[in-house]
C-alpha cells in the first residue's frame, strides 16, 4: 500500500512542515504557530501508529528519511515531552530509524529499561547524523529490582550508540557507562558525566597504555561530591592532554601546584591553558592557596569565570590578576565567615566594574552600598551573608545602582536577621531590569517600605519573586500584584496575612501566577 493511501489527507501537514522549516528566520517566526500545529498533529499521528506498515512496491518505506533534520528533531521532542502518555518505542521508531535525527534527549522521563534499550538500538542503526545525546534526570521504573544483566545492557547500549555516532558533538548522561567508548569520537566537544565512573575519569585518554592528546573536547563536567571527589592526578591528566579545554568543573588548584610550582619558583613557567572557566578549591581538597591562585593567573590568561573556595583574604585580593574576569563566585570556607571589607570590598574596588555576575557565600559585615558602587554593571547578584555592615563609616548609598541587574538573591544564613530596610529600598529602587528577585528573610519588607520602592521602580519586569517571612498585608500584596504585571511565579510567606488569602488576592488580579507557600 502506497504512502498516498496513508498520508493523502495529511499531505498538507508534510508540505507545511518542510516549507516552514526551510524559511529564513525573519519569515519563519511569523508562521511558528502554524508550524507548531503541524508538529502537534504529526506527533499525534505517530503516537496512533498512522504510518505503521506503509510500503512502496511491497517494500517498507520511511518517509521521515526525506524530511529535514530540524523537523525530525522537533517531532521527536514533541512526542517525548509533550504528549500525555508515556513514550513507547513504536511511537518514535520511524524517527529513530530515519537517519535524520540529530538531537536525542530524554529528560525527566520515567521509562522501562526495555523501552530505553530498544530505543537506543533503533537509533544506533541510523545514527550517522546524531550530534547530541542527552540523558538527564532519567528514571527507570522498578528501580529497586535491578537485574545485573539489564543494567549491563543499558550501559552497553549507550556505549554502542556512542561508537556508532561519528559526528557526535555533545554527550551528557546520568546513566553510568564506560567512558572508553568516546575514544574515537573525533568531533566530541562537550562531555557531561552525571554519575560516578567505575574507572578513573581520565582513562578515556589512554590508548595502548599511553596518554593521547584530545584536540576537540572543550567542556568537561563531572559529578562529584565529598564522598566521590575527583583525584587531582585525574584532573591533571585531563588538563594536560585535553588541548582545547575551556571549561572544567573540577578543582584544579592541587594539580596546578603539583605540575607547576617548581617551574614558577625557578622562572621557567611558560605553560598556557585555554581555560575560560575554572574551579579553585573544594571541600575534599580544601581552600585554594595563594600559590595555586598565582599559578592559575599565569597559566590561564583567558579565564572569564572563577568559582573559588577561600579562607585567606590575600587569595581573594589576588583574583584581580585575572584580567578578563567577568563572572565570580567566592565562598568562604565554613564554619567561620569571611570579612567582606577586608577581602571582597578591596577586590571590587580594583576590578568590580568588569563583573557581570557575582555570588558571595558565607561573609559577614557585607556593605551593600559598596557592592553597588564598585560593581555597577552586575547582571546577577547572589549574596548569602551572616550580617550587614551598618556602621556610620559605611559607604553612602549611590544615587542609582545596578541598572542592568536582572537576578537578585539575598539570603541571610541567620534566620533571625533580615535584609535591612535600607538595603531593600536602595537596591529595589534602582533595578529597572530586574526579572528574578528573592529575599530570605524579608521581615523588614512591609507595606510602607514597598510603597517607597514602587514610587521609584514599579518592578514591572519581575517574573519570579520569592519573599520569605515578609510583613506585607493584604493591601501590600494587592499593590505588589498590580505593579508586577509580568509576574509568573510567586513564593511567599508573610506574618501579616494567610497564604490562601494572599493567593486569592494575587489571582484576582493575575490568574497566570503560580503561588507557592514557603
N, C-alpha and C positions, 0 to 999 in steps of 0.2 A: 504494500500500500504506500503511495507516494506522500510526500510532505504536504502536497496540496490538499489532500483529504483531511489532514490533521490540523493544518495551520491556515487554511483558506480564510476563515473568519477572523484570524488573528494576524494576518499578514501586515495589516496597518501598524500594529504594535511593533513588529520587527523593523519595518521601514522607518518609523519614527525614532526608535531606539538608535538605529545606526546613523540616521541623518543628524539627530541632535548631538550624538557623541562626537561627530566629525566637525561640528561647527566651531568657529573661532570663539574664544572665551567671551568676547563682548556681545556675541549673539546668543550663545548657549545659555547664559544666565536668565534670559528672558523666557526660555522655554523649560526651565527647571521643573516647574510644577507638572507640565505635560510629560516630561521625561520620567519623573518620579511615579506618575500614574502608570506609565507603561512598564516600568520596572516592577511595580507592585502587582500588576495584572499578570505579567510573565512569571513572576515568582509564585503566584498562586497556581498558575498552570503547571509549573514544575512540581509543586507540592502535591497536586492532584494527579501526577504522572500522565499528563496530557500527551507527551511525546513518546511514551513507552511503546517499543516495538515498531517505531517508524522505520520504513525501509525504502530503498530505491533500487529497482531492478533486483529485488529479492535480497538485497544486502543491507545490513544495519547501517543507518546513517545518523550522524550527529551534526545537526545544523548549527550548533553553537560553535563548532570548529571554524566557521567562516565569519564569526562575529568579532568585532574589535575587543581587545583585552579589557578595555575600560568598562564595557558593558558586562562582560562575563564577571569581572570583579564586583561590580555593583549588584548584580543578581545574586552572587554567592553571599555577599554581606547581608543582603536583604533577607534571603531565605534563612540564614543562620541567626541573625539578630532581631529581625522584626516580626517574623511570623509567630503566632502564639503557641504553636505546638513544638515539642522537642524535634530537633533535626534528625532525619533518618538518611541513610546512605542513598536510598532511592531518590530522595529529594534533590540531591546535588550531584548525582552520578554523571549526568551529561555535562555539567560544568567542570567537574574534576577531570574527566577524560577528554575534554575538548582540546587540550593542548594550548588553550588561550589564557588560562588563569595565571595571573602574575602575583596576586596577593592573597595568601591563605591566612585567615585569622580566626581563632576560636578564643573568645574572652567571656568570662563569667558564664560559662556554659556547663550544664550538667549533662553528662553523656556516658554511655556504657563503653567499656573497653573494646568490645566487639565492634561497635559502630566506629569508634575512633580509629582502630587498626584498619578497618576496611576502607574508610575514607582516605587515609594516607596511602594505602596500597593502590587505590584507584588513581590518586594523584601522581604517585611515583611513575606510573606507566606513561604519563603525559606531562612531565614537569619541566620540560626544557625551557619554558618561558617564565618559570617561577622566579620572582625577585625577592619576595619576603615571606617568611614563615613565622607566625606569631602564635604562641600557645601561652595565654596569660590568664592566671586565676581560673584554671580549668579544674573541674571536679568530676571524678568518676563516681557513678552510682555504686552502692555497696562497698565503700572504702575499707570496711573492716574485715572483708572476706577476700583478701588479696591472694590470688593464685600466683606463686612464683613464676610459673610458665607464662601466664598472661602478662605479668609485669615485665618479663624479659622481652616478650613480643612487642609490647608498647615501645620500649626504648629501641629495640631493633628496627621497628618500622620507621621511627624518626631518623635513625642513622641511615637507613636505606634511602629515604626520601632526600636527605641532605646530599648523599653521594650521587643521586640521580638528578640533581638540580644544578647544572653547570653555571647558571647565571645568578645564583642566589647572592643577594647583597645584604640582607638583614635576617638575622636568626635570633629569636627570643623564645625561651622555653622555661616553663615552670615544672616540666617533667624531666627527670634525670635521663641522660643518655651519654654515651661515650664521646667525649669531645674530639677523639682522634678522627671521627668521621668528617670533620671540617678541614682536614689537612689539604685536600685537593680542591677546596672551594676558593678558586683563584680570584673571584670577584667579591668575596665577603668583606663588607665594610663595617658592619655593626653586629656585635655578639653580646647578647644579654642572657646571662646564666642565672636563673632564679631558682637554683637548687644547689645543694652541697655536692660537688663532684666526688665520685668514689676514688678517683686518682688525682694526683697533683694537677692543678689548673693548667700549668704550662706544658703538660705532656703533649698537647696537640702540636707543639713546635718541634718535637723530637722525631727525627726520621733516621732510622738505622743507627740509633744510639747517639746522634749528634743534633744539636740545635740548629735549625734552619731559620733564616730571616723571613718574616712576613711583611710584604710591602703594600697590603691593601687594608688591613684592619685599622680603622681609625677610632672606633668606640668599643670599649670592653667594660661591661658592667657585670659584677659578680655578687651573688648573695653571700652575705657573711654576717655573723653576729659574734657575741662574746664566746660562745661555745664552738663556733666554727670559723675562726679567723683564717685569713689567707697569710701563709708564712711569707716573710719578707724575701726569701730566696725565690719564691714563685713570682712575686711581683717584680723582682729584679730581672728574671728571665724575660718576662713579658715586656718590661720597659726597654730592655736591651735589644730584643730581637724583633719586636713589632715596630718597624721603622716609621710607619705612617700614623702612629697612635696620637690622637689629640685629646681623648677623654678616657680616663681610667678612674673608677670609683674605689680604688684600693689605696690605703695609706702607703705612700712611697717614701716617707721620711727615713725609715730604717734602712731601706735598700739604697737610698742616695748616700747616706753616711757610710754604708758598707763599701760601696763602689768608689766613692769619690773623695773621702776625707783626706787620704794621703796625697792625692793629686792637688787638692785645694791648698794643703799645707805647703807643698813644695813648688806651687805656682805653675803646674803643668795641666791644670784643668781646662780642657777646651771642648768637652762633650756638650752637644746641644740636642735637646729633645724637642719634638713638635707639639708637646702637650699644651692645650689651651685651658684645661680644667684639671685640677689635682686635689688630692686629699692629703693633708699633713696631720699626723697624729691619729690615734684611735684608742678605744677602750682597752684593747688587748695589748697594744704596743706602747701605750702611754702618750702623753702630750708631745707635740713637736718640740725639738730642741732648737737652739739658735744656730747650731751647726747645720742641721738639716735644712732649716729655712734659708740660710745663706747659700748653701749648695743649690737649692731649688731656684733661687733668684738668678744664679749664674748659669745654670744648665737649662732652664725653661723660660726663655725670653718671650715666648708667645702667650704666656698664661693670661687668661681673662677672668677666670673664676677659681676661687680658692675656698675649700672647706677645711677649717683648721681647728684642732683641739689644743688649747693653750693653757699654760699655768705660769707664764712669765710675760710681764709687760714688755720686755725687750724684744721678745719674739713677735708680739703684736705690732709694735712700732716698726719692726723690720719688714713688715708687709709692704711698706711704702716703696720698696725697691722693685716690686713687680710693676713695671711701667705701664702695662696695658690692662691692669686690673679694673674690672667693672662690676663684678659680682662677688660678694664676700659673705661667708658665714663664719662667725667666730664663736666658739663655745669654750667657756672657761671650765676647767676640769672640776668635777664635783669632789668633795661636798662643799667646799668653800666657793664663794662667788668672787668674780674679778672686779677690780675697781675701775669703773668706766672712765673716770677722769685721768687716771694715770696711764691707761693703755689706749682704749678706743678713741677718746677725745683727742689725744695728741696725734694719733694716726690720722683721724679725719681732718685735722687742721692742715695736714700736709698734702693729702690726696683725696679727700672726701668728695670734692666736686666732680670727680670722674666716675663715681659709683652710680650704678643703676639699680642694683639690688643689694640690700644689707640685712642680714639676720644676726642678731646678737642674743646669745643664750647664756644665762646664769651670771648676770652682772648686777652690781649694786651702785647706788648714787648715780643713776642714769639721768643725764641732763638733756631733756628732750629739746629744749631750745637750742642747745649746742648742736644736737643732731640736725635740726632744721637749718641752722645757719651754715654748717660746714658740709652738709651733703644735700644741697638743694635740688639736685637733678634726679633723686631717687624715684623709681617707679614702683618699687616694692620694699616695704619695711616691716620686719618682724622683730619684736623685742620681748624676750622672756626675762624678766628682771626681778630683783629682790626688793629694791627700793628706788625711789626717785631722789634727785638732788633738789632740795627745797631751800637751800641756804640763800642769804641775801647777796652773796657774791656770785651767784649763778649767772649764766648767760641771759641777757634780756631777750624777750620774745621778739623775733623778727616781724616786720610789718606784714609780710606774706611768706609762705613757705610751702614746699612740696607741691608746686603747681602741676607737676607731672605724675604725682603719686596715684597709682591705681589700686594697690593692695596694701592694707594697713592692718597688722595684727599685733595687739598689745596684750601681754599676759603677765600678771604679777603672780609669781610662784607661791607667794604667801597669800592664801585666800582671804586673810583678814585685812589686807591692804588693797585699796582700789586705785585705779588710774585717777589721778587728781583732776579736779575741776579745771584748773589752769591748763593742764595738758590737753584735756578733751577740747576745750574751747579753742586753744591755739592751733591744734592740728586740724580739727574738723572744719574750722572756719576758712581754711586756706587750701583745701584739696578738691578742686572742682572736677578732677578727672576720676575721682575715687569710684571703684566698682565693687570692691570687696572690703568690708570693714568688720573686725572682730575686737571686742573689748572684754577681757576676763580679769577680774570682775569689773562691773561698771556702776558701782554703788553711787558714785557722785553724778551720774547722768540722770537728772530729774527733769521735770517739765521746764523749769526756768532755764537750766543750762542748755537744753535742747533748743529753746527759743532763741537764745543768744547765737547758737551755731547756725540755725536756719536763717537768721536775719542776714548773715553774710554768705552762706553757702547752702543751697537747697538740697545738696546731696542727690540730685536728680539722676545721676548715673549709677548709683549704687544698685547692684543686682543681688548680692549676697550680704546678709547682715547677721551678726551674732552679738547679742548683748546678754551677758550673764549677770544676774543679781543687780539689775538696774533699778532705778526708783521712779520709773515712768508710770503715770496714772493712765486712766482711760483717755483723758484729753491729750496726753503726750503721745500715746500710741496712735490716736487719730491724726494728730499733727504730723507724725512721722509718716504714716501711710499716705497722707495727702500730698506730701512733698516727694517721697521716693516712688515715683510713678513706674520706674523700671524694676522695682524690687520683685525678685522671684523666689528667694529662699530667706526665711527669717527664723533664726534660732533665738529663743527668748526665755528669760526668767526675770520676774520683777517682784519686788517686795510690796508693791502697791496695787497689784491687780492680778487676778487669777488668769492662768494661761488661756483657759477656754474663753473667758470674756475678752481677752486681748485678741485672740484669734478671730472671734466674731466681728470685732471692730475692723480689723485688717481686711477680712474677707468681704465686709460690706462695701469696702472701697476698691478692693482689688482681689478678684476671685482667683487669680493666677498664682498668688503667693503660696508657697509650701511652708507651713508653720511647723516648727519643731520645738518641743519643750526641752530646756536644758537646766 
